């Protein structure tokens, strides 16, 4: 019986690492802002989602979030949390990795 190839296994492990990091980021937002996990996830989603994914498009306008209500202070605070968890500046690659976990879970 053949097992998963190295490439598939590496991809699976990489995905798990990303999910773990995103969960850690959400937990830290939850703690620092003293908000619910759902609210912390929503704030992170507002930072990384550009409104072009299926998650956003498939919802009625009333169900979508308003990205404009994420304050500059909240944005900076979340980026600091992301940097602390990922050991990387918030950049397009980091944004895409977080977005993949939040908007396109495997």
N, CA, C and O of each residue as an XYZ file, in Angstrom:
424
protein
N       0.853     -1.175      0.000
C       0.000      0.000      0.000
C       0.898      1.237      0.000
O       1.763      1.392      0.862
N       0.682      2.094     -0.958
C       1.498      3.298     -1.086
C       0.953      4.394     -0.177
O      -0.256      4.605     -0.079
N       1.869      5.078      0.476
C       1.485      6.195      1.334
C       1.539      7.504      0.568
O       1.795      7.511     -0.636
N       1.298      8.617      1.260
C       1.338      9.915      0.581
C       2.756     10.241      0.120
O       3.731      9.865      0.770
N       2.858     10.925     -0.975
C       4.169     11.324     -1.465
C       4.748     12.385     -0.544
O       4.031     12.985      0.258
N       6.044     12.609     -0.664
C       6.712     13.621      0.151
C       6.085     14.996     -0.075
O       5.850     15.741      0.876
N       5.814     15.328     -1.343
C       5.225     16.636     -1.646
C       3.868     16.812     -0.979
O       3.579     17.873     -0.425
N       3.031     15.772     -1.031
C       1.712     15.862     -0.400
C       1.849     16.004      1.106
O       1.143     16.795      1.731
N       2.765     15.231      1.687
C       2.970     15.294      3.130
C       3.476     16.668      3.548
O       3.016     17.221      4.547
N       4.419     17.221      2.794
C       4.943     18.549      3.105
C       3.840     19.590      2.995
O       3.768     20.514      3.805
N       2.991     19.442      2.003
C       1.899     20.393      1.823
C       0.935     20.311      3.004
O       0.490     21.336      3.520
N       0.619     19.099      3.425
C      -0.286     18.923      4.566
C       0.330     19.529      5.822
O      -0.347     20.246      6.558
N       1.592     19.251      6.068
C       2.249     19.785      7.267
C       2.306     21.301      7.214
O       2.091     21.958      8.233
N       2.588     21.868      6.054
C       2.620     23.317      5.916
C       1.271     23.933      6.201
O       1.186     24.986      6.832
N       0.215     23.286      5.741
C      -1.139     23.778      5.990
C      -1.433     23.765      7.477
O      -1.994     24.721      8.012
N      -1.055     22.674      8.152
C      -1.304     22.593      9.583
C      -0.566     23.700     10.322
O      -1.112     24.301     11.247
N       0.656     23.969      9.925
C       1.415     25.033     10.564
C       0.717     26.376     10.383
O       0.633     27.165     11.323
N       0.220     26.635      9.189
C      -0.486     27.895      8.926
C      -1.743     27.988      9.775
O      -2.026     29.035     10.357
N      -2.497     26.900      9.849
C      -3.715     26.904     10.661
C      -3.387     27.160     12.126
O      -4.078     27.925     12.798
N      -2.331     26.518     12.617
C      -1.920     26.725     14.007
C      -1.554     28.190     14.253
O      -1.950     28.779     15.259
N      -0.796     28.768     13.325
C      -0.385     30.169     13.490
C      -1.590     31.107     13.436
O      -1.674     32.051     14.221
N      -2.517     30.857     12.523
C      -3.706     31.711     12.433
C      -4.539     31.577     13.708
O      -5.050     32.572     14.221
N      -4.676     30.369     14.214
C      -5.413     30.183     15.472
C      -4.730     30.897     16.624
O      -5.393     31.460     17.495
N      -3.416     30.876     16.629
C      -2.667     31.577     17.674
C      -2.871     33.093     17.548
O      -3.043     33.782     18.553
N      -2.852     33.603     16.325
C      -3.083     35.035     16.088
C      -4.471     35.422     16.588
O      -4.626     36.424     17.287
N      -5.472     34.635     16.234
C      -6.841     34.923     16.670
C      -6.914     34.906     18.196
O      -7.544     35.775     18.798
N      -6.279     33.930     18.812
C      -6.278     33.853     20.282
C      -5.629     35.067     20.925
O      -6.112     35.563     21.943
N      -4.552     35.545     20.346
C      -3.866     36.721     20.902
C      -4.701     37.988     20.714
O      -4.725     38.848     21.594
N      -5.385     38.110     19.576
C      -6.283     39.255     19.378
C      -7.400     39.193     20.419
O      -7.751     40.199     21.035
N      -7.941     38.008     20.600
C      -9.017     37.779     21.576
C      -8.577     38.214     22.971
O      -9.317     38.910     23.666
N      -7.383     37.809     23.381
C      -6.860     38.158     24.706
C      -6.577     39.644     24.828
O      -7.007     40.287     25.786
N      -5.856     40.188     23.863
C      -5.426     41.588     23.956
C      -6.603     42.559     23.903
O      -6.634     43.553     24.628
N      -7.574     42.258     23.031
C      -8.714     43.161     22.854
C      -9.880     42.810     23.779
O     -10.864     43.547     23.848
N      -9.768     41.678     24.492
C     -10.822     41.214     25.380
C     -12.155     41.103     24.630
O     -13.174     41.657     25.041
N     -12.105     40.366     23.519
C     -13.280     40.171     22.667
C     -13.506     38.676     22.466
O     -12.661     37.862     22.838
N     -14.633     38.321     21.883
C     -14.910     36.911     21.600
C     -13.997     36.421     20.477
O     -13.432     37.214     19.723
N     -13.869     35.122     20.386
C     -13.059     34.526     19.328
C     -13.624     34.883     17.950
O     -12.865     35.186     17.029
N     -14.942     34.847     17.808
C     -15.563     35.196     16.524
C     -15.254     36.636     16.133
O     -14.977     36.921     14.968
N     -15.302     37.535     17.100
C     -15.020     38.941     16.811
C     -13.542     39.121     16.446
O     -13.215     39.888     15.540
N     -12.657     38.420     17.145
C     -11.221     38.490     16.842
C     -10.957     37.971     15.431
O     -10.165     38.556     14.692
N     -11.614     36.880     15.057
C     -11.447     36.323     13.715
C     -11.973     37.306     12.662
O     -11.369     37.468     11.602
N     -13.092     37.954     12.960
C     -13.650     38.939     12.041
C     -12.679     40.097     11.825
O     -12.489     40.542     10.693
N     -12.069     40.583     12.894
C     -11.106     41.685     12.769
C      -9.910     41.268     11.911
O      -9.457     42.034     11.061
N      -9.405     40.063     12.134
C      -8.284     39.569     11.327
C      -8.725     39.412      9.875
O      -7.985     39.761      8.956
N      -9.915     38.893      9.676
C     -10.446     38.709      8.326
C     -10.549     40.056      7.615
O     -10.229     40.155      6.431
N     -10.991     41.084      8.321
C     -11.100     42.415      7.715
C      -9.747     42.927      7.244
O      -9.656     43.628      6.236
N      -8.711     42.577      7.969
C      -7.370     43.018      7.596
C      -6.862     42.310      6.344
O      -6.217     42.934      5.501
N      -7.144     41.019      6.214
C      -6.540     40.246      5.132
C      -7.422     40.045      3.903
O      -6.907     39.734      2.830
N      -8.727     40.211      4.031
C      -9.632     39.927      2.916
C      -9.869     41.187      2.099
O     -10.190     42.246      2.639
N      -9.707     41.054      0.804
C      -9.923     42.198     -0.082
C     -11.305     42.159     -0.723
O     -11.592     42.934     -1.635
N     -12.159     41.258     -0.245
C     -13.522     41.178     -0.744
C     -13.654     40.518     -2.102
O     -14.674     40.681     -2.772
N     -12.649     39.781     -2.516
C     -12.682     39.142     -3.833
C     -12.878     37.635     -3.735
O     -12.996     36.961     -4.758
N     -12.914     37.108     -2.540
C     -12.992     35.659     -2.378
C     -14.452     35.198     -2.352
O     -15.380     36.000     -2.254
N     -14.615     33.885     -2.443
C     -15.952     33.305     -2.434
C     -16.692     33.612     -1.139
O     -17.897     33.861     -1.160
N     -15.980     33.596     -0.009
C     -16.624     33.875      1.277
C     -17.378     35.198      1.205
O     -18.532     35.290      1.624
N     -16.729     36.196      0.683
C     -17.324     37.537      0.628
C     -18.391     37.620     -0.467
O     -19.480     38.146     -0.233
N     -18.088     37.111     -1.637
C     -19.013     37.209     -2.778
C     -20.299     36.434     -2.560
O     -21.353     36.834     -3.055
N     -20.230     35.331     -1.827
C     -21.400     34.480     -1.646
C     -22.389     35.018     -0.619
O     -23.473     34.458     -0.460
N     -22.043     36.066      0.063
C     -22.935     36.622      1.079
C     -23.701     37.824      0.543
O     -23.231     38.571     -0.315
N     -24.892     37.969      1.086
C     -25.693     39.142      0.752
C     -25.002     40.371      1.345
O     -24.284     40.251      2.337
N     -25.207     41.537      0.760
C     -24.553     42.740      1.290
C     -24.722     42.929      2.801
O     -23.796     43.379      3.477
N     -25.875     42.595      3.319
C     -26.098     42.764      4.765
C     -25.237     41.817      5.603
O     -24.950     42.115      6.762
N     -24.822     40.684      5.037
C     -24.002     39.708      5.760
C     -22.510     39.999      5.638
O     -21.711     39.495      6.427
N     -22.142     40.794      4.671
C     -20.733     41.121      4.462
C     -20.266     42.075      5.552
O     -21.073     42.733      6.207
N     -18.968     42.138      5.732
C     -18.445     43.081      6.717
C     -17.999     44.366      6.048
O     -17.703     44.404      4.854
N     -17.960     45.408      6.847
C     -17.492     46.710      6.381
C     -16.021     46.826      6.744
O     -15.674     46.976      7.916
N     -15.162     46.756      5.747
C     -13.718     46.839      6.004
C     -13.312     48.207      6.534
O     -12.283     48.339      7.197
N     -14.116     49.221      6.246
C     -13.761     50.584      6.639
C     -13.855     50.824      8.142
O     -13.342     51.828      8.636
N     -14.508     49.912      8.886
C     -14.600     50.136     10.323
C     -13.442     49.539     11.112
O     -13.456     49.555     12.343
N     -12.439     49.012     10.415
C     -11.202     48.578     11.061
C     -10.321     49.817     11.201
O      -9.845     50.365     10.207
N     -10.111     50.249     12.431
C      -9.352     51.486     12.640
C      -7.871     51.271     12.370
O      -7.381     50.142     12.377
N      -7.179     52.356     12.137
C      -5.726     52.304     11.916
C      -5.040     51.697     13.138
O      -4.093     50.921     13.004
N      -5.519     52.052     14.323
C      -4.954     51.511     15.561
C      -5.154     49.995     15.635
O      -4.228     49.263     15.984
N      -6.360     49.525     15.306
C      -6.627     48.088     15.309
C      -5.759     47.378     14.272
O      -5.208     46.310     14.536
N      -5.647     47.977     13.109
C      -4.833     47.394     12.049
C      -3.385     47.227     12.506
O      -2.790     46.167     12.310
N      -2.820     48.265     13.111
C      -1.433     48.198     13.581
C      -1.268     47.165     14.689
O      -0.287     46.422     14.724
N      -2.245     47.131     15.594
C      -2.179     46.178     16.698
C      -2.222     44.730     16.181
O      -1.477     43.875     16.658
N      -3.085     44.471     15.219
C      -3.177     43.124     14.648
C      -1.897     42.784     13.895
O      -1.407     41.658     13.984
N      -1.354     43.743     13.158
C      -0.098     43.493     12.444
C       1.034     43.176     13.412
O       1.888     42.345     13.103
N       1.058     43.821     14.579
C       2.068     43.521     15.605
C       1.900     42.093     16.116
O       2.879     41.372     16.307
N       0.649     41.696     16.335
C       0.374     40.332     16.794
C       0.833     39.332     15.736
O       1.481     38.337     16.059
N       0.497     39.595     14.472
C       0.901     38.718     13.373
C       2.425     38.597     13.345
O       2.959     37.496     13.209
N       3.115     39.712     13.472
C       4.578     39.704     13.458
C       5.125     38.868     14.611
O       6.087     38.118     14.439
N       4.516     38.997     15.777
C       4.966     38.233     16.934
C       4.787     36.730     16.761
O       5.609     35.943     17.232
N       3.718     36.336     16.089
C       3.442     34.912     15.893
C       4.234     34.340     14.721
O       4.715     33.209     14.797
N       4.376     35.103     13.645
C       5.006     34.573     12.432
C       6.493     34.904     12.324
O       7.182     34.365     11.458
N       6.992     35.778     13.188
C       8.380     36.246     13.098
C       8.660     36.881     11.740
O       9.772     36.797     11.219
N       7.639     37.516     11.176
C       7.763     38.137      9.867
C       6.922     39.405      9.836
O       5.863     39.473     10.459
N       7.392     40.388      9.123
C       6.590     41.592      8.922
C       5.308     41.208      8.195
O       5.287     40.245      7.428
N       4.249     41.957      8.436
C       3.005     41.733      7.705
C       3.253     42.150      6.265
O       3.537     43.316      5.993
N       3.146     41.196      5.340
C       3.371     41.474      3.929
C       2.368     40.687      3.101
O       1.495     40.020      3.655
N       2.480     40.756      1.810
C       1.508     40.103      0.928
C       1.505     38.587      1.098
O       0.444     37.965      1.044
N       2.656     37.994      1.300
C       2.726     36.544      1.495
C       2.025     36.138      2.779
O       1.254     35.178      2.791
N       2.287     36.860      3.855
C       1.646     36.577      5.136
C       0.137     36.788      5.011
O      -0.650     35.982      5.506
N      -0.258     37.868      4.353
C      -1.681     38.161      4.170
C      -2.362     37.016      3.421
O      -3.442     36.572      3.808
N      -1.730     36.544      2.353
C      -2.307     35.456      1.558
C      -2.392     34.160      2.365
O      -3.378     33.431      2.257
N      -1.375     33.868      3.168
C      -1.402     32.659      3.997
C      -2.559     32.704      4.994
O      -3.274     31.716      5.160
N      -2.742     33.841      5.654
C      -3.825     33.989      6.616
C      -5.165     33.903      5.886
O      -6.087     33.226      6.341
N      -5.261     34.588      4.762
C      -6.494     34.567      3.985
C      -6.853     33.155      3.540
O      -8.024     32.777      3.556
N      -5.857     32.380      3.147
C      -6.105     31.002      2.716
C      -6.724     30.174      3.832
O      -7.590     29.338      3.577
N      -6.289     30.399      5.061
C      -6.830     29.646      6.190
C      -8.239     30.142      6.532
O      -9.133     29.329      6.770
N      -8.448     31.447      6.559
C      -9.748     31.998      6.942
C     -10.810     31.849      5.864
O     -11.955     31.515      6.168
N     -10.454     32.088      4.632
C     -11.438     32.161      3.551
C     -11.509     30.911      2.690
O     -12.517     30.675      2.025
N     -10.474     30.124      2.695
C     -10.416     28.940      1.830
C      -9.894     27.730      2.593
O      -8.919     27.111      2.169
N     -10.526     27.381      3.714
C      -9.998     26.245      4.476
C     -10.038     24.954      3.672
O     -10.946     24.725      2.872
N      -9.035     24.121      3.903
C      -8.903     22.857      3.164
C      -9.643     21.764      3.936
O      -9.669     20.612      3.503
